[in-house]
Amino acid sequence: NIPVLVTTGTHNVITLPVKHKWHQQADINLLCQSLEGLVDIVTENRVHEVAIVRAGCGNGKLSWSVVSPIMRAYLDDRFVCVGV
């Protein structure tokens, strides 16, 4: 369960695992590992801008007030969070 880079033509999609099983609540430790891997992939591939959703929120059942400080701790100004 690590982030995976998929290149599709002119776009890149990076998976960001936050759950061990689809029906479970998001796991904060897995979120942290995935964010660390995401930063590595973005750095290695010299990506300058990444749109990211509120990982673990919604179907993952974590609140944005919990997830936001975690994401800020890992992500720099290359990342823009999008979503409701």
C-alpha positions in Angstrom: 0.0 0.0 0.0 2.2 2.8 -1.3 1.5 5.6 -3.7 1.7 4.5 -7.4 2.4 6.8 -10.3 0.3 6.2 -13.4 1.1 8.2 -16.6 -1.8 8.6 -19.0 -0.8 10.7 -22.0 -0.3 14.2 -20.8 -1.6 13.6 -17.2 -0.2 11.8 -14.2 -2.3 10.2 -11.6 -0.9 9.2 -8.3 -2.8 6.8 -6.0 -2.8 7.7 -2.3 -3.8 4.7 -0.2 -5.5 5.7 3.1 -7.3 2.4 3.9 -6.2 -1.2 4.2 -9.6 -2.5 3.0 -12.2 -0.5 1.0 -14.9 -0.7 3.7 -12.7 0.4 6.6 -12.1 3.8 8.0 -9.0 5.6 6.8 -5.9 4.8 8.8 -3.9 7.9 9.9 -0.6 6.0 9.9 -1.2 4.8 6.4 -2.2 8.3 5.4 1.2 9.6 6.7 3.1 6.8 4.9 1.3 7.6 1.7 1.9 11.3 2.0 5.6 10.7 2.5 5.7 8.4 -0.6 3.7 11.0 -2.6 6.3 13.7 -1.8 9.0 11.3 -2.9 7.3 10.6 -6.2 6.6 14.2 -6.9 10.2 15.2 -6.1 11.7 12.3 -8.2 9.6 13.2 -11.2 10.1 16.9 -10.9 6.4 17.7 -10.7 5.8 21.3 -10.0 2.1 21.4 -9.1 -0.2 18.7 -7.7 -4.0 18.9 -7.0 -4.9 16.7 -4.0 -8.2 16.0 -2.4 -8.9 15.9 1.3 -7.4 12.4 1.8 -9.2 10.2 4.2 -12.2 12.4 4.5 -15.6 11.5 3.2 -15.7 7.7 2.7 -12.6 7.4 4.9 -14.6 9.0 7.7 -11.8 11.2 9.0 -12.6 14.8 9.7 -10.9 17.6 7.9 -9.9 19.1 11.2 -7.8 16.0 11.9 -6.4 15.5 8.3 -5.6 19.1 7.5 -2.7 19.5 9.9 -1.3 16.2 8.9 -1.3 17.1 5.2 0.2 20.5 6.0 3.0 18.8 7.9 4.0 16.7 4.8 3.1 18.8 1.8 4.7 21.9 0.6 3.6 24.7 -1.8 3.6 22.3 -4.8 0.4 20.8 -3.5 -3.0 22.5 -3.8 -5.9 20.9 -1.8 -9.2 20.8 -3.7 -12.6 19.6 -2.6 -15.6 20.6 -0.6 
